[in-house]
Amino acid sequence: MLAKNTAKKLVKEHPQEFTAEFDKNKPLVRKYTTASSSKMRNIIAGYTARLIKQKTIQEKEPRRRAQEEDLSKFYE
């Protein structure tokens, strides 16, 4: 849980710097955190990449709500 909270905080504070690529996030996590183990830094970097990917998908394809959908095709 600590890794996820840290990743969310980093993405919130530095949204332009983090990317969807794990290898580019690794040095940024080292720069902005004091995580002592490399495993923890890798977990945080991986989760930041995942958050950025999810964010870009949501921006490109926002979900439509059931109230907004045209349901007439089902009731002919």
N, C-alpha and C positions, 0 to 999 in steps of 0.2 A: 504494500500500500504506500510505503514511503516513496518508492520509485515513481509510481504513477502521479502522486501529488507533486513531486518535484518536477516531473516532466510537464505537467499541466501549468505549473507556475512559470517555468522557463518559456514555454510557448506563449503564454500570456504576456510576459514581460518583454520578450524579444521575438515578435512574430515574423519580422522580415529576415532575420538571420538564419532561422532553422528551416531546413528543407525536408523533402520526403526521402532523402538519401541518408542512410545510416552512417556511411563513412564520412560524410560532411558534417554530421551532427556530433560525432565523437569528440573532435577537438573543442567544439563549442561547449559541450557538457563539461569537459575538463576545465575550461576557462571560467565558467559561471558557477560551478559547484565545488564543494569540498569533499566529494565522495572519495573515500580512501582506496577502495578496491576497484580494480579494472572491471570486474564482473558487474558491479553496481552501476558504473558509468556506462557500460554497454547496454544494460537493461534500460537505463534512462534514455540513452540515445536512440535505442530501438523504439521505445514508446513515443518519443517526440516525433520520429519519422511516421509512425502510425497515426498520430494525431493530425499531423499536417496532411497526410493522404486523405483522411476522413474529412477534413475541412475542405479540401479542394473538390472532393466528390460532391459534398453537400452544396457547394457553391455552383457547380456545374449542373447538377441535376437535383433541384429541390423536390422533395416529396410532395405529391399532391394529396390533399386531404380528401376524405370520402365525400364531404359536403361539396367540394369543388368539382368532383368528377361528374361527367355526363353519364348517368346510369340509364338513359333511355334505350340504349342498345340492348339492354337485358330485358326490357319490358315492352316487347313489340306485340 
